[in-house]
């Protein structure tokens, strides 16, 4: 019999809330964390808004010895992991160290840490560069630091597929559960809000340059003109259902019931995008029909062509207006690998409370998006299953189904 992977704990670090309850309250109230960047002066750049986390004191959450060797996003990941373990009621010290794995996703690594060390290299010389630069910048650093801090020595890894990464890491976590691992820490926390990271964002030519934070990121809207970056994400505790029951898990948010991933074909091939196929495969993997899905958490890029393709894919699989669609990331921006992990956490909370969070700021759905039942105010609804979609730069395409706990 195939083991069942369930989510028992959540830790959220988002631009509109730290911790699941603050984040969830802000999200249901439509409170946006997108604002003018304060981490550095953005005046000289064409894009000046981001989903920036404020009010986070890392010293209150991680040991002082880790401060010199960690980037801002790793500190957020460590804090979110502590919150998730606490939410799950799981004490790693009381568990088998080889019975716990860590699989996270990351797209940028420790960009801010690397920026500081490069400044030292250029201005003061190599002797002033921190030895911690050797790993603090690396994509796998969150996995490494989490596993070391909590003594988790089971098979671990990192997924690098940009916005799709949070789904891919959770899919990999389910594989570990099915192979006999009792507990896996998964999800993603990401961010690169430094001048060096900002130049990298700008090089893609896809960022919004709007002057109003409430109109800068408008997926599916006739005024859509790019996306807004953000930082943060979510860490999830995924356990084998029987093991979670045996240790007396505090709660079960839901089951990781279905997952699929694919790659979009090159633009000049004339082949269709991967998203409709990936959605159907995730539904098949979960043993569900389209009609069983209560809400779709959209990828919602904010670029007209990609928004159109996503709206067409959802309508192709579900029918016009047949399923509620939401994009709460309009309140936080696109968080790279942290974005889809945060969407999974949000889906779990939606299933828990039987409410669909809103897509804010969108007022005039464009083209095929007009055929979507786009949820623009929090909506009570009977929810048994949620579908989360994500597409990353380079064609990464993933879908994941979360089913409500019985």
Secondary structure, 3 states (H helix, E strand, C coil): CCCCEEEEEEEEEECCEECHHHHHHHHHCCCCCEEECCCCCCCCCCCCEEECCCCCCHHHCCCHHHHCCCCHHHHHHHHHHHHHHHHHCCCHHHCCHHHEEEEEECCCCCHHHHHHHHHHHHHHCHHHCCCCHHHHCCCCHHHHHHHHHHCCCCCCEEECCHHHHHHHHHHHHHHHHHCCCCEEEEEEEECCCCHHHHHHHHHCCCECCCCCCCCCCCCCECCCCCECEECEEEEEEEEEHHHHHHHCCCCCCEEEEEEEEEECCCHHHCCCCCHHHHHHHHHHHHCCCHHHCCEEECCCCCCHHHHHHHHHHHHHHHCCCCCEEECHHHHCCECCHHHHHHHHHHHHHHHHHCEECCCCCCCCECHHHHHCEECCCCEECCCCEEEEEEEECCCEEEEEEEEECC
